[in-house]
Amino acid sequence: MRDFGTFVGEARGPVHTGPGDQYVYIAAMAEASQRLGNRGKDPRAVAKEQLAFVHRRFVPPRHLGEARRLLCEHRTAVLCGPSGSGRHTAAQMLLYETAAGTGIHEVDPEDGEDGRAKLDRRAVGDGDRLLLDLSGCGAARFTGLQGELSDFRSVLEERDARLVVVLSPHLRDSLPAELHRLMVHVDRPPADQVLMRYLRREQLTPPLAALAVPDLDGFLADAPMRDVARLAEGIRRARDAAPEGSFGEWWPGPLAQLREDDPGGAQWVDQLTDGRQRALALTVAMLQGATPETVHAAVTALLDEAGHPEDERPRLDRTDLHTELSKLGCPTGPDGRVRYARPRRARTVLTHFWSYFPGLRPEFHAWVARCVRDLRLDREERDRFIEHFAEQALRTGHPEELRSLARKWTDRGGHRLMPDAAKVLAAGVNHDVHGRTVRQQILDDARQRGDQSRAYRLALTVVCAQVMAVNHPDQALVRLHHLAREEDGDRRPALDSLLSLATSDRRLYALLLSRLTTSGLGPTGFRWPGDTRVFLALAEAVAGRPDLCTGPAATARLTECLAAVFAHRPHEEWAPHVPAWLTAAQAARAPAHRDALLATLAAAAAPYPAAAGRTYVLSQQWVRACGSDRAQRRDVAERYRRRLDTAQGLGRTHPEPGHPDSDTPPEAPR
């Protein structure tokens, strides 16, 4: 009798060969990172590049010199100005001038588990340059934050830090006296000078008279600074696309796009009285550049979600899609893709439907969820579809729609739509108006336990590590810490991302250690079981980094956490990590680094005889495990034994190995 089985000759992906569940997420994470535009990039490097780019193009507003003086003398300055005045950029540049290589980072008041807004003083590191943007804060919330702000400022002097607060004019009268004297009103810089600075950086040097034409001059008179920067970028692209042209030919297109000029667009939409026409107009606007087949599938889904009655005529009696699209001014181009003949018509249609059909927004939401889930959209179509939805949801004041959509795409547990979930969440993280709300929602979700799919928490991980970490690294670290606590299994992407972020910067490493000690430790060890795993992985990751694991504060916190592990966790959990510390001590280039590692390990184990004995045995096993460099290992193990004896107060202090009196055979710790 023959036994039949399965033979796999070649595998091009993960193969499930045993019982239980298998979670394949690496490919999904790679796709998500690529679609977010940060694949392989260090978030800190991205942030530095962004600041350097803006600094080269910055035009200081009036009164910035006074703000500079206040920041120098009082470590705090408050910038007050209307929206669009460049107040946030001015705050960034004020700090950038004094950062001296330390970088700057933004802090946000976050709602604690008790619902109160709080500022985390642990986020203030030595020499930090901090930006606190409260311009979107309501009066009641700002009043509740004043005590927090006072405590937060008290840390600045002891840590040689600087803080710039950004406020809207409506909060001006709510300022306490101590901050009112530090306030400077920031005026909008001359927009023509800002535009010219941007253009010159791109080797575009039109005469000032070229900016004085009525349309351009009228736009610059009251445009927000961010739109002036977008105009400059649009002109650069137009120049690159048609380098043989002139400045007078390059600026009208980008300006019209920024103004969303579409003469007669609103009236055109109003004239669409047939439900199918309206659905088709919206579909093309959402999927500009899609194939007719994709447009047909999407409009069919929209009509179904909206409850539109089906056309009961025989299919061959109905108007064909080409005719319908032509009537809407959406011809199929030579590339076989459908677009509005008027490029700005698509934005007009989107704005109209989301603004003036509010009762249909739930159906629009369900339609987007369905199309991304079921239609065969390519990556560009998916991204465009998601970006348009996110833009309209945020514009109409509904940031919660982003989270809801991400949950829908991941609630079945599969990872196929995880990159789409990450894409829609990322669209809100840095939004000018709703970014804080979206980041708070992500924090709330990261804190939750047990009611979320792995795919959704993976999407949160990617967004925190790839997007939030660029401008809000502290907040990204906090959220990744919550996510890492709850991971199980061999693959732990949140823990990997947390360690990568924490070890990229001494300040972030100190923040994570502080979280593990000040709020993470209790009478019986770590309050959250997952923190043991987080700490041991962190300790192993930094053992070979003298820039991180040395220094009084870092050493004290490492010792405190290690002692808690030795005292309250079974040795099976921590024993595999001890050889890594001994190996790091062996590889240390500086004797001070080696001695600090051994002293930390010994000080943590010494109060607990079982742990002291176990670490000693592990050190001897570590020596015997390698033949090539056994002499070096024996030296490290002997140094550790002597450190352990000293920490336990056993007899006189032994001389270090190599000392003339060091021939006495070693004793095991008692």
N, C-alpha and C positions, 0 to 999 in steps of 0.2 A: 504494500500500500504506500502510495506517495503522499508526502506532506506538501501542501501548497502554501505559499506565502507571498509576501511582497518584496520585491527587490528594487531599490532606487539606485540607478546607475550614475545619475548626475543630478545635483540639486543646485538651482539658481536662486534659492531663497531659503528661509527657515523651514525645516521639516519637522513635523510633530511625530515623534516615534514612540511616545509613551502615554501613560494615562494622565488625566488631569487637564487643566486649561493651559493654553499657550497664548501669551500676549506678545504680539509682534508690533513694535512701536518705532523701531529705529528708522525705518523708511518713512513713516508718517512724520516723525520729527524732522528728518532731513528736508522733506517737501515743505513742511510748514516754515522752517527757517528760511528756505530759499524764497518762498512766496512773501515772507515778511521783509526780505531784502537785506538780512543781516547774517546770512550764512557764513560761518567762519570768522566773523568780525568780533573783536573785543568791544563790548559795550562802552568801556571807558575810552577807548581810542576813538570810537564814533562820536562820543560826546565832546572830546577835545577837538576833533576835526570841525564839528559844528560851531563851537565857540570861536575857534580861530578864523573860520570863514566869516562869521558875523563881525568879529573884531576888525578885520581888514576893510570892512565896508561901513563901519559905524560912524555916524555923524552925531556928536554929542548934543543933546538938547540944552536949552538954557537952564541955568541953576544946577547943572550937574556938578560943577566945581564946589558948590556949597555942600551938596550931598557927600562929596568925596571928603571934605573937611570933617563933617560930622562922623562919618564912618571911621576915619583915622583917630579922632579924639575920643569917641564914645563907643566904638565897636558896633554901633547900630545906626542905621539910617532908614528913614521911612520915605518912600517915593509915592507921591499921590498924583494921579493924572487920569484923564478920561480914557475910555477904551479907544484903541487905535492910535494913541499918542506915542507908542513905543516904550511904555513904562517898564514892561517886563524885560525887554532887551536892554534898556538902560540899567536896570538892576543887575543883569548878568554881566554887563561890561564893567560896571562899578566894582564888582567882585573879581572879575577876570584880571583887572589891573593889579590887584593886590594878592592874587592867588599864589604867585611865586612857585609854580610847579605843583601845588597841592590840589589844584582843580577846584571846582565849585559843585555844590549839589543842592537840589531843592528839597525842602521838607514840606510836609503837608500835615495839617491837623487831621487825625484819624479818629473815627468813632470807636471807642472801646467797647468791650462786651457789655458794659453797663449803659451804652448809648451816649455817653458824654464825649465831647470832642477833646482830644488830648494831643500834646506835643511831646514826643519822646526825647527826653534830655540825654538818653544814652546815644542818640544819633550825633551828638556834638563831639568831634574828635579834636585832637591837638592841631591848632593852626587851621581849622576848617573855615571855609567861606560858604555861608549858608544863605539861601534865598527862600523866603516865605511869602508866597503869593496869595494874598487874601482878597484880591480884587473881586472875586466872585462870591464872597462871603456875605450872608445876610446880616442885618444889624443885630438880631438876637444872638446868632451864633458867634458874632464877633465879640459881643459883650461877655458871653460865656467863656471865651478864649483868653480874656485879658489876664486872668490869674495865671493861666498856663504860660502865657507869653512872658509874664514877669519872672516866673521860675526858670523858664527857658533862657532868658537873658542873663540870669545870675550865673549860668555855667560858662558864659562867653569869656569872662576875664580869666578865670582859672585855667582855661584851655587855650587862651590866646586866639580866640575865634572871632569872626566878623559875621554880622547878620544884616541883610537888607530886606525890609518888609515892603511889599507892594500893596497899595490900597486904592480903592475907587473913591471919588469925591464924596459919595453919600456916607462914607464911614468917617469922614474927617472930624465931625463934631463928636463922635463917640470915642475918640482917642483919649486915653488918660494923659494927665499932664506930663508924666515922665517921657511919653512918646511924642506928644505934641511938639515939644521943643526940638525933636529930632526929625521933624517932617519937612520935606521939600516938595513944592509943587513942580512937576515936570511938564514943561511945554512941549508940544509937538515940534520936532525939528523941521526945517524947511524941506519939503518933499522933493523939490527940484534938485537940491544938493544931495539928498539921499539917493535919488535915481542916478544922478551923474556919478556918484562914488561907485555904485554898483556897476554901471556901464564901463567905467574906466578900468575896473578890475578885470573886465572881460575884453579889454583892448578895443572898446567902442568909445570914440571921442567926438560925439557930435557937438557943435557949438551950442551955447546956452540958448541962443535964439531959436534953435530947433525944438526946444521944449516949450516955447511960448505960443505955439499954435493953439487955437481955442479948445479943441477937443482934449488935447493932452494937458493943457494948462488947467482946464476945468476939472479934470480928474484929479490932478495933483493938489488942487485946492483943499480937498477934504478927504482924500483917500486914507484909510488906515495904513500904517507903516508896513504891515505884512503884505498888503496889496501892492504897494510900491515895489517891494522886493519881488513879488510874483511877476509884476510887469517887466522888471529888468530881466528876469529869467526867461520870460516869453520872448522878449526882443533878442536875447542871445540865441535862443533856439531858431528864431526866424532868420537871423543872420547866418547861422550855421547851415540852415537848409537852402538858403539862396545867397551865398557870399558875394555874388556879382551885383546884388541889389544895393540900395541906399537906405540910410536911416529912415527917411520918409516913407519907405516901402515896408520897413520892418515893424514899426510900432503899431499901425492901425489894427492889425489882426489880433495881437495879444491884448490890446486895450479893449476891443469889442468883446473879447471872450471874458475878460474880467468884469466888464460892465453887464455881461449877459445880455448884450444888445440883441434883441430879436423883434424888430418893428412888426407889430401886428401879430406876434406870437400868441399872446393871451386871447385875442379875438379869434384866432384860428382854432385854438383848442375849444373855445366856447361853441364854435359852429359844428363841432363833432357831436351830432345828436344821436347817432346809432351806437348801441352798446358795444358791438363788435369793433367798430371803427375806433372807439375810445380805447378798448383793450389792446388793439393792435398798435395804436399810437404809443401807449405806455410800454408795451413790450419792446418795440424797436428802440425807444429811449433807454430802456434798461440794458439792451443787448446790442448796442451800436456795433456793427462789424460782424454780426453773426450770420450764419447761412440761413436761407429761406426755410430749410427743414427745421432748424432750431427755433426760428421765430414762430413757425406754425405750431410746434409742440408746446412752446411756452404760452402762446396766446390761448391755445385750447385749455391749458391748465388754469390760466387766469379766469377765463369764462366759467370754468367749472367751480373754482373756489368762490367766485362772486355770485354763484347761483343763477347765472344767465341761462335762459331757456335755449335748448338746442335748436339748431336749424333743421327742421324736419324735411326739407326738400331733398330729393336725391342728390348725391354728391356732384354728379355731372351737371346739375342745374344751377349749382352755386357759382358765385363769382370766384375766379381763381385768385390765388395769393398774389401773383404778379400784378394783376389789375388793382387789387385792394391796396397794395403797397404804393403803386404809382399814384393813386388818387390822394394818398397821404403825403406825397412828396418824398417817398423813401425808395428810390430806385435800387435795383441790384447792380452793383458796380462790376467792372471788368474782372475783379477777383472773385466774383460770386458771393459777395457779402452785402448785407443790407445796411444802409445808412440814410439818415436824413440828408437831403440835398443842402439844407441850411444847417451848418454845423452846430449853431447855438440853439436850434429848435429842440433838441433832445433835453437840454437843461430846462428850457421853458416848460416842456411837457411834464417832466418830473416834479418841478416846483409846483405846478398847477394841481396835479393830481394829489400830492401829499398835503397841500395847503387847503384845497377846496373840496376834497372828498374825505373828510376825517372819519366818516362812518365806515369807510372801506379799508381803513388802515389794518384792522385785524386780518382782512382777506388778503391784503398785499403781503403781510407778514407770512401768512400760511402759504401763499403762492411762491414767495422766495424760498422758503424752507423746502417746498416740494420740488421746485425746479432744480435746485442744487443737489437734492437727494436723488432725483429720478432721471433727469435729462442727461444726455451725453455731451456736457459742456466741456470744452477744452479749458486749460488752466487760465488763459487770458479772459475768456468769457466768464468763468466763475469769479475771478477777481473783480472784474468790472461790475458784474451783477451785485456782488456783495458790497463793493465800495459805494455804488449808487444807493443801495438800501441804507447803509450805515449813514451816509451823508444826509439823507432825508430824515431818518429817524432822529439824528442829533439836531438837525436844523429845526425840527418841529418840537424839540424838547422831550424826547422819549429815549434816553440812553438805556433804559431797562430792556428795550427791544433787542439790543445787541446780545445781552446775556441770555434772554429767552430763546433767541434763535440758535445760539451756540449750544444750549442745553438740548434743544430739539435734535440737532444733528448728532449728538453724542449719547443720547439717552438709551440707545439700544446696545451700547457697550462696544461696538465696532470702532476701529480706528480709521476707516476709510474717509470719513468726513471730518476727522479731527483737524486737518489743516484749514478747512473752511471755517470751523469754529474758532480757531486761533486768529484767522484773518478778520473775522467780524469783531471779535473782542479788541484786537489791536487797533482797529479804526477809532476806538473811543478813548484809549489810554492817555493819549497826549492832546486830546481835543481842548481847544482854548476855553470853552464854557463848561463842558460836561466831563472833562478828564478826571477831575477829583471824584465825581460820583461813580464813574466806571471803575476807578482804582479801589474805591471803598467797596463796591459790589464784589470785586475780585477778592478782597480781603475777607469779606463775609463768607464767600464760598470756600476759600482756603481753610477757614476755621471750622467749617462744617465737617462732620464725620459720618460716613456710612450711607448717605443718601445720594451720592453722586457716582457716575460711571468713571471707570479708569480713563476712558477717552477724554472726558470733560476735564478731569484733573490734569491730564497730560497737556491739553490745550492751555490751561492756566499756567502750567509750568513753562511752556514755550513762550507765551506772551510775557511772562515776568522776566525770563532769562534773556530774551532777544529784544524786547521793545521797552518795557518799563525800566529795565536796568540802565538804559542809556541816559535818561534824564532824571530818574527817580530810583537810584540804586538801593537806597536804604529801604524804600517801600518794597522793592522787588525782593530784597533779602528776607524781609519779614514774612512775605507771602510764601516764598519758597521754603522757609523754615516750617511754617504751618503744614504745607503740602508734604514735606519730607518726613515729618513726624508720623504721618498716617500711612506711609508706604509699607508694603510688604512684598515678599518674593525676592528673587535674586536681582531683578532689574529694577533700579531705583532712579529714574530720570530726574525727579525733583531733588533728591540728595546729591546727585552728580552736579546738577546746575547750581545748587546752593554752595557746594564746596568750590566750584569754579569761580563763582562770584566772590565768595568770602576770602579766598586766597589771592584774589587779584589786587587787593588793596588793604593796607594795614588797618585803615579806619573801619572798613567793612568787617574784617576779621575780628577787631575789637568789639564791634557792635554785636556780632553773633555770640562771641564768648560772654559778653555782658548779659545777653538774653538767656543764655544757658545757666548762668549763675544767679543773677538777681531775681529773675522771675521763674526760672526753671527748676531750681533746687529746693527741696523741702526736707523735713526731718528724716524721711526714709529714702533719700536719693532724689532722682529726677521725678518731677510731678507727672510728666508725660513719658510713658514707656519708650516711645520712639526717640526721645532725646538722648537716651543712652547710645543708641546706634549712631545718631547724628554726631554726638561728641566724639565717640571713638574713631569715626571716619575722619572727622576734622583733625583730631590729634595726630592721627597717622599722616594726614596730608601735609601738616605744617611741621612735622618733626624735622624734615630736611631743609626748613626755611628759617635760618637764624634771624632774618628781618622780621619774622612774625612771632616766633615762639620764645624770643628772649626779651628781657626788660621786666622790671618789677611787676607791673600790672598784669601783663600776659602770663608770667610765671605763676603768680599767685592764683589767677583764675584757672589755669591749667591744673595746678595742684589741687585746688578745691574740687574741681570736677572729677579728676582721677580718683581722689580719695572717696568721693561719693560712689563711684563705680566699684572700687575695691570693697567698700563697706557693705554695699546693698545688692550687688549683682553677682550671680554665680560666675565662677572663674571661667566656665565655658564661653561666656560672652566676651570677656576681655583678654583672655590668654592669647588668642591669635594675633593681637595687636602689639604685644610686648616685643616680640622679635623685630618688628618694624622700627620701634624706637631705638633698640640696641643697634640695628643696622645703620640708622641715621646717625647715631653717636659715633659709630666706627667711621662713617664717611665724612664726618664734620671736618672742615678745613681748619677751623679755629678751635683751639683747646677750650676757649670760653663757651662756645656753642656746645661742644661735647659735654663739658661738665654741667652746663645748665640742663641738658636733657636728662642726664643721669641723676642729678640732684632733684629734679622735679619728680621723676619716677620714684626715687627713694623716699622723698618726703611724703608722697601720697600713700605709699604702701606701708611705711614704718609703723603707723598707729595700729595696724591690723595684722597680727602675727600670721594668720593664714595667707593673706595677700603677700606679706613680706617673704614668707617661705616659698610660696608659689613663684613669685617673680625671680627669686634666686635660682630655683630649679630650672625655670625657663631660660635663664641666662646661661646655665651650664649646658643645657640641651642645645641652645643656639651655638655655643662654641663647638660642640661635637658634630653639628650638622654640616660643617664645611671643612674641607681639608686644605684648600689652597691658601687661605689666609687665617688659619687657626690661631697663629701667634697674635695677630692683631685682635682677633675676637677675644682671646684669653685676657689680653690687656684690658679691653673694655669691660669684660665681665668682672675682672678683679677690681677695677675702679668702681663698678657699680656695687660690689659687695662692701667695699669700704665706705661708700656713701650711705649704704643701708645701715651699716653698723653705727656710723656717726649719727644718723637720723634717729636710730633707736636708743642712742645713749649707751651703747655697749662698750665698756672699757675705754682706753685712751684712743685718741684719734690716730688711725694708722697712717704711716707715710704712703705717699703715692707710689705706684709701681715704678721701678727704676731707681728709687731711693736706696742708698746703701743699707738701710735697716729693713728692707722690705722682703726678706727671705722667709719670714715666718709663714708656714702653710696656712691657707685661708680656712676660716671656720664658716660653716653655714649659719645664716641668721637664726636666732633662737625664736 
